[in-house]
Amino acid sequence: MTKTGTALTPETLFARETLWQSWLDVEAALAEVQADMGTIPQWAARDIRAAAKLETIGAAALEADIRKTLAPVMSLTRLLGKAAGKAGDYVHWGATTQNVMQTGRILLIREADRAIRGEIARAMRRLASLAEDHAGTVMAGRTNRQHALPITFGFKVAGWIEEMGRAVERLDDGGKRLFSLPFGGAVGAMHAFGPDGRELNRRLAAKLDLRELLVPGRTINDIFADYIVQHCLMAMTVERIMAEAYLLMTEEIGELSETLDAGTVGSSTMPHKVNPKFVVRVLAEAAELRGLAASAMETGRSSHEGDAATNQLLSSVLDRAVPLSWRMTRGFADTLHRIRVDPDAMMRNAELSGGVIATENLMMRLAPKTGRASAHDLVHHVLAEASAGGATRAEELLKNDTISKYLPAEEIRAALMPAAYCGDSRDIALKAAVMARDLAGKLDGETN
C-alpha cells in the first residue's frame, strides 16, 4: 500500500504518481528525523508531513514544473515547500536528488517484494498439494528426452519445489543487500549534515526500516543489479517448470492439461483444438525477465561518485524487471492451480517401452550372480536382438535361457513392474510437500 492507501499493482508500481508520492514520503521522513535531532523545528516537520501528499501539491502542477526544470526532485521540493508554508524553508535540508529518488524506489520495490513473496507462497502451497496427492502416481522419468527409469509425478514436483526454495534463498540474500538507505548527500560522505551526518543516516534508516550503508553514495547500482539478477534466476526456474509442464501437455504425451473456464475458445480455426492458454503467458514473461540479467549488470558500471547515464539505465531496467517478476509469479501460481494431472496417461506412457522401463532393476538382481557389467550386457543384448514383431520386449527377457538360469519367471516379471521400481520417489515427494508448506508459511509471515 502507498501512503495514500492505494493498493499497488504491477502496472502502478513505478507509475509517475506512485514514484512522486514515494519521494514525498522520503522528504517527510527526513524532516521528522531532523526535527527529532534538533536540526529543524518540530513544527516544520509536522507541516512538511501534512503537505507531503501528491493531491496537496498537485500532480498537474508538478508535471508542468518538471517540463520546465527537467529536475523532478527540484520541482517536487519546490511545490512541497510552497504547500508547507513557512515550513517550506526546511524542505530537502541537506539532501540531494539521487538520495530521494533511490530511497523512494527501494521503498516501492520492498512493497512489490512482499507481493511477489505472497504469490510464491501461493505457488508453493499448490506444489505441496501436487507432490502429496501424486506421491505414488507412476510416470516415466525422462533423460535426454527419452524414457529413463520410472518415477512418480510427486517426485518430479519435489524437484520443482526444492529448486524454487533455492530461488527464494537467493531473493532473500538480494533483498538483504538492496533494502539499504542510500542517503549520503551529494557524493555519499554526508557533507551538508556536518557532524550529525552518521547519526542522521542511522536514524533515517531505522525509521524507514532499511539497513545502514557505510558509504551511502550514488553509485550503489550493484545492489540493484544483484537484486534484479536474483529475479532473473528465479525466472529461469519458473521457465524450466512451466516449459516441462507445457511439454507434458503435448497431445502425444497428454499427462498434464490446463483447466479452462467455460466459454474459453481453444483455436479460432480448428474447433476440436484446445490450446494451453496460461502456461504460455508465464513462459513468455519468464523468458523476458531472464533476458534482463545482462542489462542489469550493465548498470553497475558507474563511474566515480555519481553517474547519471547508468542511473537512467538502472531506472529503465527496474521499471521492467520488478513489475514483470510480480506478473510472472502471479501467473505461475494461477497456472499451477489450473494444472490437471492424468495418472492413466502417465502409466500408459511408462509402459510404452514394452514393459522394460525398469530393466535396471532386473540388471541389479542379476548382478550378484553374474557381475554388474555382465548383467548389463546380457539384458542389453537381449533387448537389442528382440524381434520387431510378435513377442514383447519383456517376453523376450522372460524366455531368454541365460536370464532364466539365474532368476525364476516370477522374479523377472516383478523386476520389470514400473510401480515397484520408483526408488525413493514417494518418500521424497512427501518430504518435499512438507518443505513447500513450511516455505509458504515463512513467506506468508513475511508478507503480513
N, C-alpha and C positions, 0 to 999 in steps of 0.2 A: 504493500500500500504506500502511496505517496503521502506527503504531509497533508495534502488536501483531501485525503480519504478516498481517492480514486484508485480502484484496483488496476494494477499494471497488467499488461498483456505483452506478448512478443512484439505486437505491432506498435504499442505506445511506449515501450521501454526507453527508447532513445529518441522519441519524438521531440521536437524542439521545445514544446511546452513542458514536457517532463524534465528535460535537461535544465531548462531555465529555473524550474522550481527547485531542482536539486542544488543549483548554485545559490539560490536564495536561502535554502536550508543551511548550507555551509556558512554563508555570511552571518546568519543569525546565531549559529552555534559559536562562531568565532567571537562575536560581540559578547555573548554570555560568558564565555571563558575569560575574556579580557576584563569584563566587569568584575568577575569573582576575584581576579588578580589585582584589581585596583587600577588597571591600565586606562579604562574608560569608566564613566559613571554608570551606576546600576540603572538609572532611569533611561539612559541612552540605549542600553542593551534591551530593555523592555520594549521601547518604542521601535527599535530595529526589528525585533522579533515580530511585533504586531504588524509591521508593514511588509514583512518578507513573505508576501503571498503574490502569486502571479496575477490574480484577479485584482489585487490592490494597485500594483504598478502598471498593469495593463499590457496584455500581450501585443496588441496592435501598436501601441506606443513604443514598446521595446523593439519590435521588428523594424519600425521606421527609423529608430535611432541607430540600430545596428547597420542598416543600409548606408548610413552616413559615416559612422566611425570605423566600420569593419573591425571593431574591437568589442565582441559581445559582452565580455565581463565588465568592461568600462561602461558600456551603455547600461547594463543591468545595475551596477552600483550607483550610477548617476541617478537613475529613476528611483532606486531604492532610497537614496539619500533624500530626494525630494519628498517621497511619500512619508519618510520618517521625521520630517520637520527638522527641528533643532538637532535631533539625534543623528541626522544625516552627516554631521561633521565627523562622526566616529565610524562610519561605514568603511569596511575593507581596510581596517587600520593595520598597515604593515604587510598586507598580503599582496600576492601577485596573481595574474590571470591563471597561470597554469596550476597554481595551488588549488584554486577554486574549481576549475574545470575537471582536473584529475580526481579530486576528492569527491566531487559530485558524481562522476561516472562510477567510481568504486562503490559508492553507496547504492547506486542503481543496480550495478552488477550483483551486489550482495542480495538484493531483493530477487533478482532473476535466479540467482544460485539457489535460493530457498525453493523457488517454484520448480526448478529443474530437479532438485533432490526429491521433491514431492512426486514428480512424475516417475522418477526412477524407482521410488518406493512402490508405486502402483504397479510398475512393471515387475518388480521383484516378487510381489505377492502373487501375481499371476504365474510367474515362472515356478514359484514354490508349489502352487496347485498342480501345474502340469507335471512337475517332477514327481510329486507324491502320487497323483492319480495314475500315472503311467510308469511307475517304478518297475512294473513287471510286464509292460507291453513290448513284446518282442519285435525287433526290426533288424534289418541288415545294417551292420556297420559298414562304412564305405571309406576306403583309402584310395587315392589316385582315381576317384570317381568309379571305382569297381567295388563289388561286394568283398568285404573283408571277413570279419567274424560277426556272429550275432551279438547284438546289444539290446538294450531296451530304450524306448524313447525317453524315459525318465533319466537315463544315463546321459543321453545326448543333451537334454535340458540342463543337467548338472554341470556340464562343461560350459554352457552359456552363463549359468549362474556364477560360477567361480570367476569367469573372465569379466563379467560385469562388476563383481566385487573388486577386482584389481583396478578397473576403471574408476570406481568410486574412491579407492585409496589414492589414486593419482589426483583426482579432483580435490580431495581433502588437502593434499600437500600443496597443490597450486593455490588453493584458497587461503591457506595459512600465510603464504608469501604475498598474495595480492592484497588481502584485506589489511592494508597498512595505510598510514597517514603521510601523504607526500606534501607536507606543508612546511616549507623551509624558507619562504621568501623568494627573492629574485633568483638566487643561484643555489639555495639549499643550506646556507650557513646562518640563517636567522638574523641577518644584518639589522633589519628595521626594528627588531624586537629587543635589542640591547641585551643586558644580562638575563632577561626573563625569557629568552627565546626557547631554551630547552624545556623550561617548566611549562611554557605555553604549549609547546608541542605535546608534552606528556599529558597535560590536562585535556587538550582538544582530542587527542587520540582516545583517551578514556571516555570522554563524553560521546564520541561517535562509535565507540566500541571497535576501534581499529588498533592494530599493532603499531608500536613506535618504530621509526627508522633512525639509525644513527645519522645518515645523510639523506634527509627528506627533500631531495632535489627534484629537478625537472627531467632527468634522463634515466628514470626508473622503468623504462619501457620493457626491460627484460621480465619484470614480474607480470606485466600484462601478457607478453608473448608466451611466457611459461603457462599461464592460466589458459590461454586460447589453445595451446598445443595439447594440454590435457583433455580439452573438449574434443579436439581433433582425434586423439587416440580413442576416446570413448566412441566417437562416430565410427571409427574403424571397427570396433567391437560390435556396435549396433548393426553396421552394414553387413558384417560377417553373419550374424544371427539371422537377420532378415533375408539375406541372399540364400542362406541354406533353407530357410522356410519357403522362400519363393521357388527354389528348385524342387522341393518336396511337393509343391502344388502342381508341378508339371503333370499333364494328363496321363502320360505313360507311367508315372510314379504314383500320384494320387494319394499320398499318405497324409497330407495336410490340405486344408482348404480354408477359405475365409467365410465367416457367417455374414451375409449381406442383408441389408434391410429390405423390406418389402418394397417393390417398385424399382429397385436398382436394375439398370439395364447393363447386361454383360458386354454386348457388342452392338454397334449401330448397324452393322451389315449382316451379321450371322446370328439369327435368332437363337440357335442352340448354344451359343458360346457364352461362357461366364468368365470374364477376365478378373484376376485379382485386382482389387481397387486400392487397398490400403497399404499393403506391403510395398508396392512400387513407389508410393509417395515418400515413405520413410527411406527407402533405398536412395532416392534422388537427393533428399535432404542430407543424408549421411555422407554421400559422395561429395556434395558441395562443401559441407563443413570440413571434411577431411582435407579437401584441397586448399583450405585456408592456412594450413600449417606453414607453408613456405612464406606466404605474405606476412604472417605473424612474426616469423624470425627476422624478416627484413626490418621490422620496426625497432629492433634492438640495436641497430647500427647507428645510434645517435652520436652526435659529436659534442665534446666539451661539456658545458654545464646547461645547455639547452639547445634544442634543435627543432624548429617549427616544422620542417619538412617531414621528419619521421613521426612527429606528433600528428600531423594531418593523416598520414598513412595509418597510424595506430587507430585513430578515431574511426576511419573508414572500415578497418578490419573488425573492430569491436562492434560497430553498428550492424555488421553482417553476422558475425560469429555467435554472439551471445543470444540474440533472438532466434537464430537458426537452431542452436542447440536446444533451446526451450521448445520450439515447434517439433524438432526431431524426437525428443524424449517423450513428449506428449503423444505423438503419432505412434511411437514404439509401444507405449503402454496400451493405447487404443487397439493397435493391430494384434498384440498378444492376446487381448481379451476376445478378439474375433476368431482366433485360430481354432479350427475344429480338427480333431485327430481321428483318423480312420485305422483302428487296430487291425481290422481284417486285411486291408490293403498292405499294411506293414508286414503281416505274416505271409501273405501271398508273395510279396516281393522277396522276403527272406528265403522262400522256398524255390525261387527261380533257378537256382543253381542245380536243381535236380537232387536236392537232399544232401549236398556235400559242403554247405557253408561252414559246417563245424568240423571239417576234416582235421583241423589242428588237434581237436580232442581225440580223434582216432589215432593220429600220429603219436600223441603223448601216451596213449595206452599201449601202443606197440613198442614205444621207445625202451622201456625196461627190458624187453625181450630181445630186441634187435639192435639197440643203439639208436640214438635220435636221428642221426644223419641217414642211416639205412631205412628207418621208418618213414622219414620224409620222402626219400627217393622211391620207396615202394608205393606209397599212396599216389605220389605224383605220376609215376609211370602208368599205373592202372587207369588213372583218370585221363591221361594223355592218349592212351590207346583205346579208350572206350569207343564203342561203335556210335555212329551218328544217329542211328535209329534203334528201335527195339528197346532193350533194357535201359533203365535209368542209370545215371552215374552211380547212385547209391547201390543199385542192384549189382553193378559191375564190381564194386568193392565187396559186396556180400559173397559173390561167387568166386572171388579170387582165392585160389588154393593156398597161396603163401600167407595171406592175411588170416584165412580160416584156420590155418595150422596153429596160429597163436591166440586167436580170440574166437569165442563162440558167436553165432549169428545174433543172438540177443544182445550181446555186449556191443557188437558193431552197430546194430540199429540204435541202441541207446546213445552211443557216442556221436551219432550223426543227428540227433534231435536238436534243433536250434534252441528251443526253450530251455534245454538242460545245459546249455553251454553259453551262458551270458556273463560269466565271471562274477565280479562284484557289482554288476550294474545296478541291481535292486538296492543294495545297501548304500552305494554311492548316491543314488538318486534320492533316497530318503534323508541321508545326511545333508545333501545339498538343499533340500526343501527347508530344513531347519535353518541352514545358513542364510537362505534367501529371506526367510521371515525375520530372522534376527537383524539382518541388514535393513530391511524395510522398516522395522521398529526404530532402529537407530536414526534413519533418515527422517521418519515422521517426527521423532523427538526434536530434531534439529530445525524442522520447518514450523513447529508450533510455538 
